[in-house]
């Protein structure tokens, strides 16, 4: 098998180079070679890779063989270099050997080349081995010197008398003396006096034991007088020629000795604690076997001594289920290293009885951090668990109660809070416990202090109390408080049982309000009847006087009287609308006039710190509606806006056109696509809280104080809007204000408002006879005069009985009967029935001073020719009379 050989040839003849390669190949070498002719080429080849042999021709045309030898030598490579030449003398050969050649071969004797190469390769390998050995020796010597001179241990060599022949440099660091200071002094000089006799005896014994060593811990005195502990190893090397003494290695172990002493103290303390502490303490190995337990656990297990538990497991003491569960916990702990902290364990014993323990288990690790066991601390909590179970049972019973039950300390701090309390007040137990009732639910601190003092004095207290929920909603409760005492009879807490009576109180209040409203309704109906009878003659009589009054001031005064009477009639109608509801007259209205009237009222009556503004559009569509009812709706919104701005602000009222498409109408309940007029009332008040907004339109719901609101304003306004075929929308933002908007269907295009229509002339009669019946003389007189002035003949009666007599007497001549519906002795409906019994086809016009919805509905059932609500005008009265007499006139609708 060929041996690989890398050869660099410095040769100018390619033929000679190939001849040398063939010679080496014949000798069994697998030659890798490169030929160079110049110094630069040779230097490049030496830098590119290592060569095993360099063959140099002595005679070179471009540079000399000796120069090539110097280049090879300067490269500091230990590569055999053989000079090859055609002719070389002895002096030349000597010079070449001095220049660095290892051998020379004549070109005519190349048979020597292969042996020369083999010899030089062997010698080069020997040189490399010798150099490596020398390097290792130097390294070992340096390492030994570093260990001795830099070590924290000190070394000294003693002769047979104990005198110091050698001391390492670390002696100064350990004993405080320089090495040269203790040469020639005995080692016994530095030994602590109490240990000197022991050391001298050990030294005498060791001298007799050639090759043996001795280990001892002893105390020495440093140069600064400090007493230190040392770990000493002395070896008898008297028989070793290079040593001839006792070699002593020693190191300072004072800190370790102190730590050992502290550890012994801690161990003693630990043993004392574990033997006396009532908790159960135990150590286990990786297989969950007990290694050690304390006296408390031994007693718990029924053992005579803690040592009896060694090697046993939980299976030796507990039931199968508990032991298996504990084993799984512990194996997972030792596998993951995750401690178990305050784990409450249910301990099931072989006889079936159950105890509870609170256990903490943590892994134990060796010096390398490997888990080799665990330590556990357990405390018997059986009594506590039983007490907690009793408390849970009691708490469960309390949570079933519908009353709010809670316990506070004497400073009103909540200690317990049942589920009903959470439901009634909205505070979860986690948020309520630990806080004071004065912070959460009590409205009046002085009242709380008074109740608390009363309970402490008398032991109990009860009564109705007003409190608040988490969202600020008031709640009425019937509260029963009982003082609780501790074991020594001292007051310690207060038990509170509160029954929510909010709904009951609200129902009572609603019932009382309903009764008041019923009374108001009855009273309003009576008053309205009388007032309408008073106003009717004024409203009908004023137009009759208008043409006869020529003086301008008198005409103005007459107009003022008529306007005031009409306003009074509107007020009566509004009272009836509020009390019982009344049917108003639906006419075509201009909403801007409603806004103008409302702004005038608010500007005159609202506080001056409220700025009133009109933001109505320039052109607003007409609506069909009752002006009185729409006035009332706007007034309700304006009053609420006023109350929302106690410190002043801006009130805006507007009328504007709105057109809703199908998409917009779908987002507004109650709306349909089409043209609307929007009446808008906006304020800059405090806004309506979100939790209140869902209840705003409920009847009797109000956020105003007692006596400041009935809760009917918004519900009445919504009812009016729905009655007109419209709907109400609002938007409110806390701290920024509220806007209410009433959407009313726009009237068909082309209609004119009622006050803009040209009134036709009142119709004249041709002497037709009218039977007029009314118990109010003023009404009779004005109506009689009006009829007479416009061509009618009139029979006037003050009651129903008289009217029947007069009708029978003039039955053939009477063309029409006009009768009041509310009269003493015989009312209008009875009279109507009596007259129709006499003359079924006689036309009858009814007039009434009470126009609430229920009354008007009953009167329409009489199928009268017309039905007029007092106070009516001449313009309403005369056309109705004229129309009722026409052939084919139907009943009033």
Secondary structure, 3 states (H helix, E strand, C coil): CCEEEEEEEECCCHHHHHHHHHHHHHCCEEEEEEEECCHHHHHHHHHHCCCCEEEEECCCCCCCHHHHHHHHHHCCCCCEEEEEECCCCHHHHHHHHHHCCCEEEEHHHCHHHHHHHHHHHHHHHHHHHHHHHHHHHHHHHHHHHHHHHHCCCEEEEECCCCEEEEECCCHHHHHCCCHHHHCCCEHHHHECHHHHHHHHHHHHHHHCCCCCEEEEEEEEECCCCCEEEEEEEEEEECCCCCCCEEEEEEEECHHHHHHHHHHHHHHHHHHHHHHHCCCEEEEEECCCCEEEECHHHHHHHCCCCHHHHCCCCHHHCECHHHHHHHHHHHHHHHHHCCCEEEEEEEEEECCCCEEEEEEEEEEEECCCCCEEEEEEEEEECHHHHHHHHHHHHHHHHHHHCCCEEEEEECCCEEEEECHHHHHHHCCCHHHHCCCEHHHHCECCHHHHHHHHHHHHHHCEEEEEEEEECCCCCEEEEEEEEEEEECCCCCEEEEEEEEEECHHHHHHHHHHHHHHHHHHHHHHHHHHHHHHHHHHHHHHHHHHHHHCCCCCHHHHHHHHHHHHHHHHHHHHHHHHHHHHCCECCCCEEEEHHHHHHHHHHHHHHHCCCCEEEEECCCCCCCEEEECHHHHHHHHHHHHHHHHHCCCCCEEEEEEEEEEEECHHHHHCCCCCCCEEEEEEEEEECCCCCCHHHHCCCCCCCCCCCCCCCCCCCHHHHHHHHHHHCCCEEEEEEECCCEEEEEEEEEECCCCCCCHHHCCCCCCCCCCCCEEEEECCCHHHHHHHHHHHHHCCCEEEEECCHHHHHHHHHHCCCCEEEEEEECCCCCCCHHHHHHHHHHHCCCCEEEEEECCCEHHHHHHHHCCCCCEEEECCCCHHHHHHHHHHHCCCCCCCCC
